[in-house]
Amino acid sequence: MAIDWFTYIKGFYENGLWTKKQVHDVVAVGRITSEQYEEITGDPYDPDNPPSEDIA
């Protein structure tokens, strides 16, 4: 059974367990799409400008 990365990552972010930087990083490795990043964080995905580590 395939892992639903979007659901897991969205939950981690919404519960304060992950930062925007961590969510940004999983787009780069293909776990979620840039559109899903925007849905989770509310910010557009910019591959050349990752968010600061302390922004949640």
Secondary structure, 3 states (H helix, E strand, C coil): CCCCHHHHHHHHHHCCCCCHHHHHHHHHCCCCCHHHHHHHHCCCCCCCCCCCCCCC
